[in-house]
Structures are given as C-alpha cells and as structure tokens.
C-alpha cells in the first residue's frame, strides 16, 4: 500500500516524505480503501517506527510521522447467538 501510494505521488526518496503526505495517505486508506481505524493505527505505528529508524541511522533529520494521531476505535458490543441459531448448530 505504501509503495502504490508513494509511486502515485511520485515520491522517489525518503526526504520527500512529510507530515501532510503521510496524513493524506492514512486518510485515503480510510476513505477510499475502507480500512478500519484499528488497521489505520497499525499503519501509523509502523510509519512512526520506520521513520524513527531512519532518524536513528541518519537517513533523515526528523521523523515526519511523529505528529500522526491514532484514530479513535469505537468498540462494538459483542453479538451472541440467538437461541434459534444455537438450535441450528446443535
């Protein structure tokens, strides 16, 4: 997904990546690809760690993903089988 997006944006080097680009990437993944907030949070966490690695090894001066905010996850109430569904299973 990263590769597809960055190619479409014509990103050739890591120095071209900035916060707005990453924020747009996450927004596109949610709105167009339909990913869940939990999946978006995993990608945000991955981007932060990836760019932390780049900073640590001096590929970058600072992490462009550090300001990305995790998405709020709305927990759904658990769904239980109805008596009819239980009868069918047995």
Beta strands, then each sheet from edge to edge (+ up, - down):
end
